Amino acid sequence: MGAVTTADPEAPQGKQANAVLLPGVDPRQKHYVCGSCAAFTNIVVTFPIQKALFRQQLFGVRVGEAVRQLQRDGLRNLYRGLLPPLLQKSTTVALMFGLYEDFSRLLSRHAGGPELLTRSVAAVLAGTAEAAFTPFERVQTLLQDQRHHGRFHNTFHTFGTLLREHGVRECYRGLAPILLRNGPSNALFFGLRGPLKQRLPEAQTPAAHLVNDFICGGVLGAVLGIMFYPLNVVKARMQSQVGGPFPSSRAVLLTVWRERGGKVTHLFRGAHLNYHRSLLSWGIINATYELLLKLM
């Protein structure tokens, strides 16, 4: 990301504005702060869409039925489960951008080698580090699943129940598909973001830069969301279970595939909604991140 962000012609002005606009932020921490704020904005805006998508991933229903389920749950439950993704995303996206920058700098300084390789490794390492926050995704899954509404009351109650009844390992159910998703998707996101932006019409105004950043982040997020969608289906199925054995990702994938008639297309139920959600989410994240970075 370093090469991508510094390639912006407005970056020098953003650095000069740092002392005036946000004097208390350490320049070494700005990527973490910008990533966290960008994720916070995105989650608040797109949470209802994510909840409908989760129902499609878990039950294999069409979008209309997923929306009807949310309507039956009522407005009171629409933002049920918001706190875990708010905490998880604001932290993991901060790590995604911040650690990518830090790892890129460290690897370039101490390991050498082609820049593409060092930045790809940095992106994979950052994605792997994000997986430490799997328990937040775990709790979010349980709170969004209406079958657990009577058992788990809120974020803190869910964490306490899992730890008390099943131990720390239960909080990391679904870790394998998350690891398989995070590293490669990070490498592709950071590797393609710069070249994609360079192919867009040159921005001449701050508003045009914001639009280009939204397009870059949105398109990449949407495409990568489709590519890794089956892993999210597997994760949702694994994390909806409480207690019992820990089946492998392959076993869960085969189970879901058989349940859905042995059709690969049925594994992508909800993918169109995920595409539009990712387009919006990663557009918001990338545009907000770049805007804040210029202000810092």
RODO-2510 file (C-alpha; in nm, 4 decimals, decimal comma):
residues 296
     n   res          X          Y          Z
     1     m     0,0000     0,0000     0,0000
     2     g     0,2898     0,2312     0,0614
     3     a     0,3593     0,2772    -0,3089
     4     v    -0,0088     0,3161    -0,3777
     5     t    -0,0760     0,5831    -0,1194
     6     t     0,2346     0,7871    -0,1829
     7     a     0,1657     0,7810    -0,5559
     8     d    -0,1272     1,0172    -0,4912
     9     p    -0,0246     1,3687    -0,5986
    10     e    -0,2181     1,5142    -0,3062
    11     a    -0,0132     1,3213    -0,0499
    12     p     0,2400     1,5998     0,0184
    13     q    -0,0370     1,8463     0,0997
    14     g    -0,1908     1,5820     0,3285
    15     k     0,1362     1,5482     0,5177
    16     q     0,1670     1,9236     0,5562
    17     a    -0,1890     1,9391     0,6883
    18     n    -0,1096     1,6802     0,9549
    19     a     0,0240     1,9248     1,2118
    20     v    -0,2807     2,1491     1,1710
    21     l    -0,5672     1,8999     1,1426
    22     l    -0,4599     1,6051     1,3580
    23     p    -0,1547     1,7074     1,5595
    24     g    -0,1877     1,4302     1,8179
    25     v    -0,1490     1,1339     1,5792
    26     d     0,1908     0,9706     1,5477
    27     p     0,2775     0,9424     1,1750
    28     r     0,3710     0,5775     1,2349
    29     q     0,0184     0,5085     1,3605
    30     k    -0,1803     0,6991     1,0999
    31     h    -0,2448     0,3923     0,8820
    32     y    -0,3953     0,2117     1,1817
    33     v    -0,6132     0,5102     1,2779
    34     c    -0,7363     0,5669     0,9221
    35     g    -0,8130     0,1977     0,8725
    36     s    -1,0069     0,1788     1,1976
    37     c    -1,2179     0,4864     1,1227
    38     a    -1,2878     0,3648     0,7685
    39     a    -1,4081     0,0264     0,8963
    40     f    -1,6268     0,1879     1,1629
    41     t    -1,8023     0,4003     0,9000
    42     n    -1,8551     0,1033     0,6727
    43     i    -2,0006    -0,1298     0,9382
    44     v    -2,2588     0,1195     1,0592
    45     v    -2,3785     0,1799     0,7010
    46     t    -2,3828    -0,1774     0,5673
    47     f    -2,4697    -0,3959     0,8692
    48     p    -2,8314    -0,4718     0,7622
    49     i    -2,7091    -0,5900     0,4210
    50     q    -2,4470    -0,8096     0,5862
    51     k    -2,7136    -0,9638     0,8094
    52     a    -2,9332    -1,0576     0,5134
    53     l    -2,6284    -1,2005     0,3369
    54     f    -2,5411    -1,4104     0,6432
    55     r    -2,8872    -1,5694     0,6366
    56     q    -2,8334    -1,6647     0,2726
    57     q    -2,4922    -1,8152     0,3461
    58     l    -2,6224    -2,0148     0,6404
    59     f    -2,9558    -2,1394     0,5063
    60     g    -2,9094    -2,1202     0,1292
    61     v    -3,2272    -1,9114     0,0874
    62     r    -3,2950    -1,6474    -0,1733
    63     v    -3,2591    -1,2793    -0,0964
    64     g    -3,6354    -1,2268    -0,0632
    65     e    -3,6643    -1,4921     0,2072
    66     a    -3,3577    -1,3545     0,3881
    67     v    -3,5176    -1,0087     0,3963
    68     r    -3,8480    -1,1579     0,5176
    69     q    -3,6626    -1,3332     0,7998
    70     l    -3,5197    -0,9987     0,9113
    71     q    -3,8641    -0,8416     0,8897
    72     r    -4,0083    -1,1176     1,1094
    73     d    -3,7264    -1,0636     1,3593
    74     g    -3,8344    -0,7008     1,3851
    75     l    -3,6562    -0,3663     1,3887
    76     r    -3,5408    -0,4291     1,7459
    77     n    -3,3247    -0,7198     1,6278
    78     l    -3,2012    -0,5596     1,3037
    79     y    -2,8786    -0,4348     1,4626
    80     r    -2,8494    -0,7301     1,6996
    81     g    -2,4897    -0,8508     1,6729
    82     l    -2,3536    -0,5097     1,5655
    83     l    -2,0926    -0,4765     1,8408
    84     p    -1,8745    -0,7783     1,7436
    85     p    -1,8231    -0,6695     1,3790
    86     l    -1,7818    -0,3097     1,4928
    87     l    -1,5009    -0,4135     1,7278
    88     q    -1,3632    -0,6799     1,4968
    89     k    -1,3651    -0,4811     1,1717
    90     s    -1,2397    -0,1563     1,3212
    91     t    -0,9488    -0,3573     1,4632
    92     t    -0,8753    -0,5951     1,1762
    93     v    -0,8985    -0,3317     0,9025
    94     a    -0,6670    -0,1130     1,1103
    95     l    -0,4265    -0,4097     1,1238
    96     m    -0,4768    -0,4834     0,7552
    97     f    -0,3594    -0,1378     0,6484
    98     g    -0,1216    -0,0672     0,9350
    99     l     0,0594    -0,4008     0,9475
   100     y     0,0827    -0,4095     0,5702
   101     e     0,2722    -0,0800     0,5806
   102     d     0,4906    -0,1888     0,8718
   103     f     0,5697    -0,5324     0,7293
   104     s     0,6413    -0,3818     0,3860
   105     r     0,8868    -0,1363     0,5379
   106     l     1,0578    -0,4014     0,7536
   107     l     1,0857    -0,6573     0,4750
   108     s     1,2199    -0,4003     0,2292
   109     r     1,4778    -0,2875     0,4825
   110     h     1,5959    -0,6273     0,6112
   111     a     1,5010    -0,8909     0,3524
   112     g     1,5395    -0,7100     0,0242
   113     g     1,4185    -0,8787    -0,2927
   114     p     1,1654    -0,7650    -0,5536
   115     e     0,9145    -0,5112    -0,4256
   116     l     0,6210    -0,7174    -0,5537
   117     l     0,7359    -1,0166    -0,3494
   118     t     0,7985    -0,8223    -0,0282
   119     r     0,4630    -0,6473    -0,0508
   120     s     0,2807    -0,9743    -0,1232
   121     v     0,4424    -1,1373     0,1792
   122     a     0,3581    -0,8315     0,3903
   123     a    -0,0078    -0,8547     0,2832
   124     v    -0,0272    -1,2259     0,3694
   125     l     0,1339    -1,1648     0,7096
   126     a    -0,1105    -0,8836     0,7817
   127     g    -0,4043    -1,1073     0,6860
   128     t    -0,2752    -1,3856     0,9086
   129     a    -0,2446    -1,1459     1,2021
   130     e    -0,6070    -1,0357     1,1489
   131     a    -0,7197    -1,3944     1,2126
   132     a    -0,6325    -1,3484     1,5803
   133     f    -0,9681    -1,1683     1,6069
   134     t    -1,1696    -1,4686     1,4850
   135     p    -1,3702    -1,4754     1,8146
   136     f    -1,5479    -1,1564     1,7080
   137     e    -1,6645    -1,3188     1,3838
   138     r    -1,7633    -1,6242     1,5884
   139     v    -1,9831    -1,4234     1,8246
   140     q    -2,1315    -1,2213     1,5393
   141     t    -2,2388    -1,5442     1,3674
   142     l    -2,4158    -1,6730     1,6785
   143     l    -2,5942    -1,3442     1,7429
   144     q    -2,7135    -1,3193     1,3817
   145     d    -2,8473    -1,6764     1,3751
   146     q    -3,2103    -1,6647     1,4933
   147     r    -3,1811    -2,0207     1,6248
   148     h    -2,9595    -1,8858     1,9036
   149     h    -3,1645    -1,5764     1,9919
   150     g    -3,2977    -1,7387     2,3073
   151     r    -2,9611    -1,8670     2,4257
   152     f    -2,7236    -1,5779     2,3655
   153     h    -2,8345    -1,2339     2,4841
   154     n    -2,5560    -1,0006     2,3722
   155     t    -2,1872    -0,9869     2,2861
   156     f    -2,0518    -1,0162     2,6388
   157     h    -2,2981    -1,2888     2,7378
   158     t    -2,2048    -1,4899     2,4282
   159     f    -1,8314    -1,4621     2,4952
   160     g    -1,8837    -1,5591     2,8589
   161     t    -2,1009    -1,8578     2,7723
   162     l    -1,8574    -1,9924     2,5119
   163     l    -1,5583    -1,9564     2,7426
   164     r    -1,7353    -2,0965     3,0463
   165     e    -1,8979    -2,3952     2,8768
   166     h    -1,6516    -2,4815     2,5994
   167     g    -1,3224    -2,2989     2,6512
   168     v    -1,1077    -2,0744     2,4338
   169     r    -1,0906    -2,3211     2,1443
   170     e    -1,4627    -2,2843     2,0801
   171     c    -1,4116    -1,9114     2,0193
   172     y    -1,1795    -1,9965     1,7301
   173     r    -1,4144    -2,2335     1,5499
   174     g    -1,3911    -2,1507     1,1792
   175     l    -1,0310    -2,0281     1,1982
   176     a    -0,9111    -2,2388     0,9017
   177     p    -1,1338    -2,0837     0,6315
   178     i    -1,0582    -1,7378     0,7724
   179     l    -0,6844    -1,7994     0,7330
   180     l    -0,7361    -1,9340     0,3810
   181     r    -0,9350    -1,6220     0,2959
   182     n    -0,7402    -1,3413     0,4609
   183     g    -0,3859    -1,3885     0,3316
   184     p    -0,4543    -1,4385    -0,0404
   185     s    -0,7310    -1,1771    -0,0528
   186     n    -0,5044    -0,9189     0,1138
   187     a    -0,2232    -0,9911    -0,1320
   188     l    -0,4562    -0,9457    -0,4289
   189     f    -0,6186    -0,6325    -0,2846
   190     f    -0,2942    -0,4482    -0,2193
   191     g    -0,1269    -0,5822    -0,5315
   192     l    -0,4037    -0,4743    -0,7699
   193     r    -0,5236    -0,1530    -0,6055
   194     g    -0,2490     0,0672    -0,7511
   195     p    -0,2602    -0,0671    -1,1093
   196     l    -0,6399    -0,0424    -1,1131
   197     k    -0,6361     0,3209    -0,9993
   198     q    -0,3788     0,4071    -1,2658
   199     r    -0,6198     0,2829    -1,5346
   200     l    -0,8970     0,5153    -1,4219
   201     p    -0,9288     0,8692    -1,5649
   202     e    -0,6819     1,0992    -1,3919
   203     a    -0,8420     1,2797    -1,1000
   204     q    -0,8049     1,6575    -1,0984
   205     t    -1,0086     1,7451    -0,7889
   206     p    -1,0426     1,6043    -0,4344
   207     a    -1,3933     1,4820    -0,5197
   208     a    -1,2606     1,2964    -0,8253
   209     h    -0,9878     1,1343    -0,6122
   210     l    -1,2556     1,0217    -0,3680
   211     v    -1,4619     0,8691    -0,6495
   212     n    -1,1590     0,6880    -0,7933
   213     d    -1,0661     0,5493    -0,4519
   214     f    -1,4246     0,4322    -0,4028
   215     i    -1,4244     0,2603    -0,7426
   216     c    -1,0878     0,0897    -0,6823
   217     g    -1,1796    -0,0405    -0,3396
   218     g    -1,5332    -0,1347    -0,4402
   219     v    -1,4427    -0,3244    -0,7559
   220     l    -1,1606    -0,5166    -0,5888
   221     g    -1,3706    -0,5935    -0,2820
   222     a    -1,6603    -0,7176    -0,4951
   223     v    -1,4447    -0,9395    -0,7186
   224     l    -1,2480    -1,0844    -0,4275
   225     g    -1,5738    -1,1401    -0,2385
   226     i    -1,6980    -1,3610    -0,5227
   227     m    -1,3668    -1,5473    -0,5474
   228     f    -1,3573    -1,6359    -0,1778
   229     y    -1,7330    -1,6669    -0,1244
   230     p    -1,7407    -2,0467    -0,0669
   231     l    -1,4918    -2,0016     0,2187
   232     n    -1,7347    -1,7613     0,3849
   233     v    -2,0142    -2,0155     0,3407
   234     v    -1,7983    -2,2779     0,5118
   235     k    -1,7085    -2,0338     0,7887
   236     a    -2,0737    -1,9460     0,8528
   237     r    -2,1702    -2,3129     0,8742
   238     m    -1,8810    -2,3990     1,1060
   239     q    -1,9389    -2,1027     1,3349
   240     s    -2,3132    -2,1576     1,3665
   241     q    -2,2395    -2,4770     1,5607
   242     v    -2,1818    -2,4652     1,9358
   243     g    -1,9970    -2,7543     2,0961
   244     g    -1,9236    -3,0925     1,9445
   245     p    -1,6495    -3,1995     1,7057
   246     f    -1,4443    -2,9641     1,4889
   247     p    -1,4884    -3,0904     1,1306
   248     s    -1,2377    -2,9868     0,8672
   249     s    -1,3162    -2,7152     0,6143
   250     r    -1,3207    -2,9782     0,3401
   251     a    -1,5738    -3,1919     0,5280
   252     v    -1,8018    -2,8943     0,5899
   253     l    -1,7771    -2,7837     0,2260
   254     l    -1,8766    -3,1317     0,1069
   255     t    -2,1671    -3,1399     0,3521
   256     v    -2,3015    -2,8069     0,2325
   257     w    -2,2496    -2,9104    -0,1298
   258     r    -2,4509    -3,2313    -0,0799
   259     e    -2,7256    -3,0502     0,1119
   260     r    -2,7650    -2,8076    -0,1756
   261     g    -2,8155    -3,0735    -0,4386
   262     g    -2,4558    -3,1201    -0,5438
   263     k    -2,4622    -2,7991    -0,7476
   264     v    -2,1673    -2,5640    -0,7318
   265     t    -2,3922    -2,2709    -0,8188
   266     h    -2,5876    -2,3309    -0,4965
   267     l    -2,2685    -2,2748    -0,2987
   268     f    -2,2851    -1,9191    -0,4297
   269     r    -2,6343    -1,8492    -0,2949
   270     g    -2,6153    -1,4932    -0,1735
   271     a    -2,3106    -1,4136    -0,3865
   272     h    -2,4937    -1,1412    -0,5807
   273     l    -2,5897    -0,9674    -0,2559
   274     n    -2,2335    -1,0170    -0,1310
   275     y    -2,1067    -0,8594    -0,4539
   276     h    -2,3121    -0,5446    -0,4009
   277     r    -2,2365    -0,5324    -0,0283
   278     s    -1,8636    -0,5701    -0,0944
   279     l    -1,8795    -0,3095    -0,3690
   280     l    -2,0308    -0,0642    -0,1234
   281     s    -1,8278    -0,1728     0,1819
   282     w    -1,4829    -0,1729     0,0273
   283     g    -1,5632     0,1390    -0,1692
   284     i    -1,6449     0,3139     0,1589
   285     i    -1,3409     0,1677     0,3358
   286     n    -1,0903     0,2543     0,0641
   287     a    -1,2297     0,6015    -0,0047
   288     t    -1,2556     0,6884     0,3662
   289     y    -0,9077     0,5506     0,4353
   290     e    -0,7460     0,7496     0,1558
   291     l    -0,9363     1,0654     0,2491
   292     l    -0,8285     1,0438     0,6140
   293     l    -0,4722     0,9638     0,5102
   294     k    -0,4572     1,2872     0,3130
   295     l    -0,5831     1,4784     0,6166
   296     m    -0,3094     1,3255     0,8312
***
